[in-house]
Amino acid sequence: MKKPKIPFPKSGSSKKQLLDSLEKYRLKDIDWRKGKAFCLVYYPGDERAKLIKSIYDEFYSENALNPSATPTLTRMESEVISMCADLFNGDNNVRGNITSGGTESILLAVKTARDWARKHKPQVKHPEVIIPSSAHPAFIKAFKYFELDFVVVPVKNFRADPKEMEKAVSKNTILLVGSAPSYPHGLIDPIAEIAEIAKKNNLLCHVDSCIGGFILPFVKKLGFPLIDFDFKVEGVTSISADMHKYGYSPKGASIVLYKDSSLRKFQFSVYTKWSGGVYGSPTILGTRPGGCIAGAWAALKGIGEDGYLEMAKETMKSTKQLIEGINEIKDLQLIDNPDMSIVSFQSSTINVYQLADVLNKKGWHFERQQLPPSLHFTINYIHRDVMETFIKELKSAVKEVKRFKLSKLSDKLQIGLVKSAKNILPDGVISKFQQTQSKSSDIHKENTSPMYGMMNVLAGSDDLDDIVLDFMDKINSLE
Ligand SMILES: Cc1ncc(COP(=O)(O)O)c(C=O)c1O
């Protein structure tokens, strides 16, 4: 029997030993502290982070599973729910919960809709949800977990198309979804129109404001012309918004809100026949980390409207700088004018994945997107001092890619090969292609553009699903 690579430690290590190991591990991590990551990390500055962390630490060991044991956490959660109901223009009837993140909030909103329909639409035997194609994959995860049918409606100019969504409504529909904004392109869907269709057809309407929830209200207050997207819109029945993104709270905190308590009750899980006692759990997690609840509470209270306005102002300033920089590069085209601080661009003249490789080599981190191939930058407060440098390096990277004619040709050949291989080669050959590619998959050093080009070609196919599953399977292999 081959033993696992890392044995269970015989004894504990000192802080120094732990940090020494981490120093080596961390060499390949993204350098977000220097503002080089345009995704994954949101940072409110050292002073605010220190305050939030100190409150997080106070509740590091606590568990919000049993409200009678930790009334302080319950109180903090209730205050967060109330503050968020206010932020999203709800009334005193709004109810909700803190969850571990956007995905959990979405899973819960979808489960709530399913159970609401079981009670209020018993004639629906195969409940179905309608989402725009830009909606976050957490919805697909929810539909698979809760065995719901779903219709993915193509977007129009990158925003949800209410006309097409209305056409998709059937006798089985229970829920319509809109994003404020969608993750890929930072554009707010026409929420009022979607909510109107929901109301007209006696359906629920969820607004996914996971990424925008804690910046849009402040951007709007600063005077940017934004449409209404929250409980101000009649017909909106639930909202998800992540404190651990633009709320700048520690990771592991989002909120799901419902118009009233009769709807939220469908979210809960209760079992009263267990030998361990009567068990009631409001969210998906059993043990609910106290630090995350306390951290979210500390972020909202500690930063306050003034602080969020200041951060939104700086963030929108950096966003404008980036947009102007991109507009000066004739090879790059913005994907619409973003509603907030998410900027994505495509190119009709250069391979954006090659551009990504060049920028990665310079230490910048961001998202590669597909359908169409584009690069995505989420800007937050930490980027206020780096934009000038980034734009300079972006301009020089575009020039570098334009010199790559030869490798560009080989990328094209490879993509072309995969395109035809997709139709004629058996499964497995394609994953061998992936294995060859993955040998050079250190994105900081190697050329990944053929792989991403291939993914664009294969998007949505079973072949690509298999490739991604294989890849995920290898992630923790310690090879
Ligand atoms: C619009 C949107 N919804 C949902 C999610 C999922 O959030 P999480 O990664 O916290 O689960 C994200 C994450 O970026 C998002 O942007």
The ligand as an SDF file (V2000), in Angstrom:
LIG
                    3D

 16 16  0  0  0  0  0  0  0  0999 V2000
  -22.9080   37.6660   -9.2440 C   0  0  0  0  0  0  0  0  0  0  0  0
  -22.3270   36.5850   -8.3660 C   0  0  0  0  0  0  0  0  0  0  0  0
  -23.1450   35.6720   -7.8060 N   0  0  0  0  0  0  0  0  0  0  0  0
  -22.6740   34.6950   -7.0200 C   0  0  0  0  0  0  0  0  0  0  0  0
  -21.3320   34.5720   -6.7520 C   0  0  0  0  0  0  0  0  0  0  0  0
  -20.8550   33.4400   -5.8810 C   0  0  0  0  0  0  0  0  0  0  0  0
  -20.2850   33.9170   -4.7030 O   0  0  0  0  0  0  0  0  0  0  0  0
  -19.3060   33.0400   -3.7960 P   0  0  0  0  0  0  0  0  0  0  0  0
  -18.0730   32.8210   -4.6150 O   0  0  0  0  0  0  0  0  0  0  0  0
  -19.0760   33.9030   -2.5950 O   0  0  0  0  0  0  0  0  0  0  0  0
  -19.9680   31.7720   -3.4680 O   0  0  0  0  0  0  0  0  0  0  0  0
  -20.4570   35.4990   -7.3150 C   0  0  0  0  0  0  0  0  0  0  0  0
  -19.0150   35.3990   -7.0910 C   0  0  0  0  0  0  0  0  0  0  0  0
  -18.2170   36.0890   -7.6660 O   0  0  0  0  0  0  0  0  0  0  0  0
  -20.9640   36.5400   -8.1410 C   0  0  0  0  0  0  0  0  0  0  0  0
  -20.1610   37.4480   -8.7050 O   0  0  0  0  0  0  0  0  0  0  0  0
  1  2  1  0
  2  3  1  0
  2 15  2  0
  3  4  2  0
  4  5  1  0
  5  6  1  0
  5 12  2  0
  6  7  1  0
  7  8  1  0
  8  9  2  0
  8 10  1  0
  8 11  1  0
 12 13  1  0
 12 15  1  0
 13 14  2  0
 15 16  1  0
M  END
$$$$
